[in-house]
Amino acid sequence: MSSANGSTILVVEDDAIVRMLIVDVLEELEFKVLEADGSEQAQDFLKDLNRHIDLMMTDVGLPVMDGRELATLARTLRPDLPILFASGYAESIEVPPGMHLIGKPFSIDQLRDKVKCILE
């Protein structure tokens, strides 16, 4: 699946500047993007089963409910949803089976390649 197919990515990032940069890059790559500033807003998107989501990209270090807890909830609601964790501490993060990780900071090319690989 390529970005031209209009895949929808839910981006969960509490840092507004980082979120804006990720969203801008994904939109330039022709993905549809849903933005969530934290786990509560992300849950609203995830619980709306009429809303199609192809991938959830979440920061690991979110307040209230961290990215791993959010991923567990996401998989409960949407069992086949691919999850991409983003972390500045990638080397110390254990990723559950079937989930993916990208280390911060990452380049536009790294993000593009990772997302395309997950969605193919």
Protein Blocks (a to p, Z undefined) as FASTA:
>chain_A
ZZklopacddddfblklmmmmmmmmmmnopacdddfbfklmmmmmmmmmbccfbdcddfb
bghiafklmmmmmmmmmmmlccddddfklmmpccdehiacddddddfklmmmmmmmmmZZ
